[in-house]
Amino acid sequence: MAGNTFGHILQLTTFGESHGPAIGGILTGLPAGLVIDQKKVQKELGRRKPGQSIITTDRKEEDQVEFLSGIFNEKSTGVPIGFMIKNKDHKSADYDELKNIFRPSHADYTYQEKYGNRDHRGSGRASARETACRVVAGAIAKQYLEKQSINIYAYVSQVANIKVKKTYQELDLTKVDDSMVRCPDTEVSDQMIELIKAAKEDGDSLGGIITCVIQNVPVGLGEPVFNKLHADLGHAMLGINAVKGFEIGLGFEEVTKKGSEVNDEFYEKDGKVLTRSNYSGGIQGGISNGMDIYFRVAFKPISTIKKTQRTLSTDHDSILFEAEGRHDPCVLPRAVPIVEAMAALVIADHSLINLGSKI
């Protein structure tokens, strides 16, 4: 199976399945000498772990990371950082009935056709459980970026038809985790929670949007033409389970405007070049321009729902199917740290690439 490694210089390779003994990863390319606070890594995993609230899956995993190499005396040594997270609360018997069923909108059929077999227990490698490995690596990348004063904040800005109408500048992004749904707008947060609870009780699922903001990015990150910064961010986000859309800056709305309305005019203040607006989302020509980078990631409603659906068996017989097991009615609250982690890996990777861009 190809496609298990992400990044150019800072590279993450992950391994493991949802119901296997463990998941884990190897992070290479991190310079030696970075102080790594393992408590911060564990805190990020806690933000992603299952069973953390009444609007997430009932599966209970502590997600305790074990570092196997690459860290000595709390500092990176420059060699690959190996880590592992043991699976403890996997109930494989819950998935026995799925052995001969292609679940609607799942990876069952495509995995079977591509590889000739599939792990039906919790979707195996296709499970979002794998993203815990990305959070570990992203938490380390965040600590690398902290040395450069680069901050990354993601939050839930929409669930179904309930939207945050305030701009990110109007919100206190340090308060994201105060909300069960990770929305810093209190009033909207309460509405989202009630909607998710109703969907859970109805055996259904909901999608939505996560907005991410990256602050204090220096000018010059991004590698035209094939590794433009926004292209690599899009690649990172679209590789997250259940993601169906990515837009940066004004995004798709920009097609409704004229050039005179969306061009970001330059000006100088205290010797620094700035733009009067930031419709381009902090990236121009594929290179960061020093303004805030902001983008939105669209997540579909998860495919596992407790409603009767029509599908096929592995013998291609038409059947009626109703899912069982423990699943999130809405992935967005737990996906916030995943979006932040992948953004951190991209920015840290391009920061390392940029060290060799000029004399």
Helices and strands as residue ranges (DSSP letters): E 5-6, E 11-16, E 22-28, H 38-48, E 65-67, E 71-72, E 75-76, E 81-86, G 92-98, E 101-102, H 108-115, G 124-126, G 128-130, H 131-146, E 151-159, E 162-163, G 168-170, G 173-178, H 186-201, E 208-215, H 229-238, E 243-248, G 251-256, H 259-262, E 266-269, E 272-275, E 283-284, E 287-288, E 293-299, E 309-313, E 318-321, H 332-354
